[in-house]
Amino acid sequence: MNHRSRGLLIIVARHEPLVYAHLSQVFADNEHVEVVLDRRLGGRRSPEGQAGSAHDRRQHDVSTSLDRLGWAIVRRSASTSRGQAA
């Protein structure tokens, strides 16, 4: 898949393979959307309440959406490189 400098990244929880399959099919021809399975192992990486950077807060927001909805949407910025969401 091509590097997408702008657009959306849809992250789907591992326990939602049918959602992943459906969204992958729906957005297959959309060059501004990439659908991926959550690759993290385990749950949240750091406990709530710890002092952290803005990156930590964004990660928490994604974790919450994945836990509650089974998916999360992240907007990519122009400076975002492949494999990193902003």
Number of C-alpha atoms within 10 A of each C-alpha: 5 7 11 18 14 17 16 19 20 21 22 25 23 18 12 15 13 11 16 22 14 12 18 17 12 11 14 13 10 11 14 14 21 21 22 17 17 20 10 11 8 6 11 14 12 12 9 11 6 8 10 10 8 9 11 15 13 14 15 17 15 19 21 16 16 21 14 11 12 19 23 20 18 16 14 20 14 11 11 15 14 11 6 9 17 16
